[in-house]
Amino acid sequence: MSVPLYQAKAELFRTLGHPVRIRVLELLQDGPKPVRDLLAVIDVEASNLSQQLAVLRRAGMVTTYRDGALVMYALSTPDVADLLAAGRRILGAVLADRDGLLDELRAGGPNQ
């Protein structure tokens, strides 16, 4: 039995519901990286990063391959970067709307 599309989408967005996972995906937008490079930038324990990478792998958002002794992580598709960019645009629009409302409140807008 297959999962309804809305449920699959909910799972995808739940996967994005952790700051470390978002940061990993942001860093991988520049190209594949080994765990040591991710650890150098993200302030978490190696075990925590490993757990978050496993979640991203299971969700199909990242892939891995070996480069000699290193395990490299990469975005599974450029669409992941597009999704992050869309999230940034949405967040910018939401915050801009809030800033506009805050400015209006401070100025004693028309409905005060």
C-alpha positions in Angstrom: 0.0 0.0 0.0 1.4 3.4 -1.0 1.5 6.5 1.2 -0.7 9.4 0.1 1.2 12.2 -1.5 0.3 14.7 1.3 1.7 12.3 3.9 5.0 11.9 1.9 5.3 15.7 1.7 4.7 16.0 5.5 7.5 13.5 6.0 9.8 15.5 3.7 9.1 18.7 5.6 9.6 16.9 9.0 13.0 15.9 7.8 13.8 19.6 7.3 12.7 20.3 10.9 16.1 20.2 12.5 18.7 23.1 12.3 21.7 20.8 11.9 20.0 19.1 8.9 19.2 22.5 7.3 22.8 23.6 7.9 24.2 20.4 6.3 22.0 20.9 3.2 23.1 24.5 2.9 26.8 23.5 3.1 26.3 20.8 0.5 24.9 23.3 -2.0 28.5 24.2 -2.8 29.3 20.6 -3.7 30.1 17.3 -2.0 31.9 17.4 1.4 33.4 14.8 3.8 32.1 14.6 7.3 35.3 16.3 8.7 34.6 19.4 6.6 31.0 19.5 7.9 32.2 19.1 11.5 34.7 22.0 11.1 31.8 24.3 10.3 28.9 22.9 12.3 29.3 23.1 16.1 27.9 19.6 17.1 29.4 16.4 18.3 30.4 13.9 15.6 27.8 11.4 16.8 25.0 14.0 16.5 26.1 14.9 13.0 26.3 11.3 12.1 22.7 10.8 13.3 21.5 13.8 11.3 23.3 12.7 8.2 21.6 9.3 8.5 18.2 10.9 8.7 19.0 12.9 5.5 20.2 9.7 3.8 17.1 7.7 4.7 14.9 10.6 3.4 16.8 10.5 0.2 18.0 14.1 0.5 21.7 13.3 0.4 23.8 10.6 -1.2 27.1 9.2 -0.2 30.1 7.9 -2.1 33.7 7.0 -1.3 36.6 9.1 -2.3 39.6 7.1 -1.1 39.3 6.8 2.6 36.7 9.6 2.8 32.9 9.2 2.8 31.6 12.1 0.7 28.1 13.6 1.2 26.2 15.4 -1.6 22.8 16.6 -2.3 20.7 13.9 -4.0 19.3 16.4 -6.5 19.6 20.1 -7.3 15.9 20.3 -6.3 17.0 20.2 -2.7 18.9 23.5 -3.2 15.9 24.9 -4.9 13.7 23.9 -1.9 16.1 25.7 0.4 16.1 28.8 -1.8 12.2 28.8 -1.8 12.3 28.5 2.0 14.6 31.6 2.1 12.3 33.6 -0.2 9.2 32.6 1.9 10.9 33.5 5.1 12.0 36.8 3.7 8.5 37.6 2.5 7.0 36.7 5.9 9.5 38.7 7.8 9.1 41.7 5.5 5.4 41.6 6.1 6.0 41.5 9.8 8.5 44.4 9.6 5.9 46.4 7.6 3.3 45.7 10.3 5.7 46.7 13.0 6.6 49.9 11.2 2.9 50.7 10.9 2.3 50.0 14.6 5.2 52.3 15.6 4.0 55.1 13.3 0.5 54.9 14.7 -1.0 53.5 11.5 -4.5 54.2 10.2 -6.3 51.7 12.4 -4.8 52.8 15.7 
